[in-house]
């Protein structure tokens, strides 16, 4: 067969080109080569993919879809639990409630860093209200005097903490955890978090990220620069080690903030329907965080024992002597009962728990069905007259007087002062148009006939009382020129509700509650600046990265 020379030439050329592309592809996909540009980024400041580590005390909760608000018993018929389909992203949650021991660590740190004689009111603002145990017709002075501090109650959930204090604890915990992480990784001087700390150089995560050179009082002996271990080639061809760098978000060592879980997150984690999953469906609906419709254990070794700590009847908080079937009369030590299918303890009973949400009777799934949360207050860093970020100091820190007269610090020295976002951030945006979004589509002005589309937030604040749906009492506490407290109790007969923007949701039954409230979907509300002997809290942390750690399996 006669072969055309041109055909042979084309064949050889195509082979050469193919091999060349294969070689180029292999080279570009080699270690350190960018898939975007093909450049060798080994010597560049680029962070390889890194999995998020769980913070201290946290367990992983894989996100998914669930029916929020679905209860099996609704004897109140108050339209408070209308079922909605929601989806939450994966997150982390405290394995147990925050305990007295954990909270005392917070109190000790505040007392160390902010001495009482210099920072009057700071410590008083964070200490729990131990008088919540008192009862007009009950002798509870033992708990009043001992529950918070006695070692016998160290692993019991902290109570007497209002919602504001719980939020502040989470902020403090974020800074202490990241401070320890940075010290471990060589970005902070070892031991500085305890040996060299005071109010002038207290560590704050956001302040460090924005300006690491000025963090911890700007001390170069405490805030260290760590070499990245990479070589830098100079113009003359010589090489030297790269200059030191501070930790950044791209370093992968700084953890997201601890915070209160949203109501959707808490309910999803408590229900733990994953334990009844088969393929991509749930086989049935749980009534409690555990499987089955009963509160007593059916296991041979613990048959008849209660699976949570709650009030079982009038005057019955823990059974009879010799057969204390839930093991407690008031709260109980954490991990006293079996965990749910996510590995979380006491998601029913022991203490009810604060969540982040502002209370409204209805969850508006038509507006949003992804990571639902009501309570967004968007802020930004405050810029001072010198054009720099304003860091909170002893001289400019703010205090708030709560409705019950308690004085509490709005922020701590070392933090970045915050102000509401303005038109620079909201102009022509479709996803949000103001900083305060608590009242969005809640039956208030924006969803009423009084709403003016072009109104500003200041106009909303001046809204006529008659036009407001949530027309709650407006108690006020001030101080006169002599420092005496002046209480102004709202005695108006025109008030129509107790709900306002400072009422927060709490979830889960407590040692004071009947089994009805153990259902994860049940919800109640309480003023954010008040505390009780039956509400505690636990923290959560958002997950960054992939939704799941494990491969898909047919069953839970």
C-alpha positions, 0 to 999 in steps of 0.5 A, a space after each residue: 500500500 502506497 503511503 502519502 508523505 504528507 499524511 505521514 508528516 501530519 501523523 508524526 506532528 500530531 504525536 509530537 503535539 500530543 506528547 507536548 501537551 501531556 508533558 505540559 499538563 503533567 508539569 502544570 499539575 505538579 506539586 505547587 503549580 497553580 490550577 488557575 495560572 500554572 505558576 509555581 506557588 510553592 514560594 508564594 503566600 498561598 495556604 493549602 486546603 486545611 480542615 477546620 478543627 473543632 474548638 474545645 468542648 465542641 462536637 460536630 453537627 452535620 447540617 441538613 433539612 428538617 421540619 422545624 416547629 413540629 410538635 406531637 402535643 400542642 395543648 396550648 393551641 397558641 399557633 406558636 409552633 407552625 411547622 416549616 421546612 428549614 435547612 441548617 448548615 453544618 456547625 459545632 455545638 457544646 457537648 454539654 451546657 456551660 458549667 459553673 466551673 467553666 463560668 468561674 474561669 470567666 469570672 476569675 479572668 475578668 477579676 484579674 484583668 479588670 480590678 474592681 477598684 479601677 473598673 467598677 461595674 465590669 465584674 458585677 455585670 458578668 457575675 450570675 444572679 445567685 438570688 434567682 434561687 429564692 422563693 417567697 414560700 421556699 427555703 433555698 438559701 443553700 443554693 443561693 449561697 453555694 450553687 455557683 461556687 461550691 465544688 460539689 456543683 462544679 459540673 452542674 450547668 450555670 444558671 442566673 445568667 441572662 441572655 446578654 451575659 451569655 453572649 458576652 461569655 461566648 465573645 470572651 471564650 472566642 478570644 481565650 481559645 484563639 489566644 491559646 491557639 496562637 500561642 501554641 502556633 508560635 504567634 504569641 509569647 508563651 505564658 503571656 495570656 496569664 503572666 503579662 495580661 492586663 486591661 491595657 493589652 487584653 487580646 481580642 481576635 478581631 483587633 488582632 486580625 485587623 491590626 496585629 502589630 497593635 494587638 496586646 498593647 503593641 508589644 513586640 515581645 508578646 505579639 510575635 512574627 513567625 517565619 513562614 519557612 520559605 526562601 526569598 530570592 533577591 535581585 542579586 540571585 542570593 536567597 534568604 529566609 522570608 520575613 516573619 508574618 502574623 497569623 491571618 484568616 488565611 493561616 487556617 489557625 484562627 477559629 470562627 467565633 463562639 456564639 449562641 446557637 440560633 433557634 433553628 440550629 438548637 432545635 435541629 441538634 436537639 431532635 437529632 433525626 439523623 438517628 432515624 435516617 435511612 438513605 435520604 429520608 427520616 423514618 418517623 418523627 421523634 417526640 424527644 431527643 431520644 428514640 421512642 415516645 416515652 421518658 423512661 428507659 426500657 433498657 434492662 440495666 436502667 429500666 424505669 429510670 427517666 431519660 432526662 431531669 424534669 418535673 414529673 408531677 405536682 411536688 415530684 422533682 425526682 421520685 421517692 427516696 431510694 428510687 430517685 428515678 431521674 437522679 436529681 431534684 434541682 439541676 444535675 451534673 452534666 453527662 448524667 444522662 445518655 447523649 442524643 444521636 449527635 453526641 449532645 447531652 441534656 438537650 432535654 431537661 436539666 436546664 432550658 437554654 438561651 438561643 440567639 433569636 429574638 422571639 416572634 410567634 411565627 417563623 417566616 419560612 417564606 422569607 428564608 428557609 436557610 440558616 433561619 435567624 431573627 435578630 441580625 444587627 449589622 455593624 462595622 468598625 468605628 473609625 476615629 477622627 485620626 482615620 484609624 480604628 477606634 479601640 475600646 479603652 478604659 476612657 471610652 468604654 460604655 456601660 448600659 443600665 438594664 431594665 432591672 437596674 443592673 449595670 453591665 459593660 457594653 464592651 471591654 478594653 481591647 475590642 474594636 468599637 462598633 457602629 451601625 452600617 449605613 448607606 455606604 454598605 446598604 445602598 442599592 443592595 437587594 439582600 439587606 437595606 439597614 443595620 437593624 433587621 429584627 422587625 423584618 416582615 414580622 407584622 410590624 411597620 414594614 409589612 403594614 399599611 403604614 410602611 413608607 418604602 423610602 423611610 430611614 431607620 430614624 423614621 422607624 424609631 419615631 413611628 407612632 405607638 398606635 401604628 406598632 404591632 408589638 406595643 410592649 411596656 417601656 420601662 426605663 432606669 436612669 441615674 440622677 446627678 447624685 448617682 441615685 437610681 431612678 426607676 420609671 415603670 410603664 403603667 400605661 393601660 394601652 399596652 397590648 403585648 409583652 413582646 418587643 425586640 429585647 425578648 429572646 427565645 429559650 428552648 428545651 425543658 428544665 428541672 422545673 418543667 413537665 415533660 410537655 416542654 421536653 419536645 425540642 420544637 417547643 419554644 418560649 420567650 423571656 426578657 434578655 436582661 433577666 435571669 432565672 434558676 432554670 435557664 442556662 446556655 451552651 455555645 455553638 460555632 459555625 462550620 467552615 468548609 465541607 458539609 460532612 466529614 464522612 462518606 455517605 452511608 445508606 443508614 444513620 
